[in-house]
Amino acid sequence: MPPLNDILLFTAAAFIMNLSPGPSNFYVMARTIARGTSAGLAAVAGLAAGSLLHVIAAVLGLSALFTYSPLAFTLLKIAGASYLVYLGLGYFQIRVFSKNDEQSSDCERAKQEELVNLGMKKIFVQSVIIEVSNPKTALFYLALLPQFVVPEAGPAAPQFLLLGLIVTLSAIPCDLFVIFFADKTASLIRGNQKFRDKLDKISGTILITLGAYVLLAESD
């Protein structure tokens, strides 16, 4: 294992990185604003699970594929961005269906019900997909973690795994911080019908913006 001083330094750096505003923070914020604390917690759990998959892939050396295959990186980036935009548009569909409820077909009503009552399990799965389809996460692990691996401390794989777990676990309290303030802010306006109707649009806009960010962000 790496020296304790190196682990503490890496943990502090990971915590600061996770606390700084980024796509994951805003995604958790969007879910919390739209569906409350439970949805935010489901999103955090999904993002953590997706991050762990990246850690395992990095340990096995699979993440190196994105370094040597620009096409794979581009395709994954497009897939992740498109999925975020798709989820964001779903929030706008809720508002469209509710305004035309009397004219909605049975199919539209079923879709509206599904969107409004989006289960925590589904949010969890969506969050895993979003994190797994974020190629920057894979490249982050591939680029940063090896810098803290000490050859003299033993095999690299266990060290790589430990450092990856530190990054994943340090993100959880940061995301809980986001959930707390996002829910407090949303709760102030949920009692007002006019503002409540705008919550889904706000959440949808955040997700669509994140999709555009992921798609347009530089790959280096």
Buried (B, 14 or more C-beta within 10 A) or exposed (E): EBEEEBBEEBBEBBBEBBBEEBBBBBBBBBBBBBBBBBBBBBBBBBBBBBBBBBBBBBBEEEBBBBEEEEEEBBEBBBBBBBBBBEBBEBBBBBBEBBEEEEEBEEEBEEBBEEBEEBEBEEBBBBBBBBBBBBBBBBBBBBEBBEEBBEEEEEEBEBBBBBBBEBBBBBBBEBBBBBBEEBBEEBEEBEEEEEEEEEBBBBBBBBBBBBBBBBBEEEEE
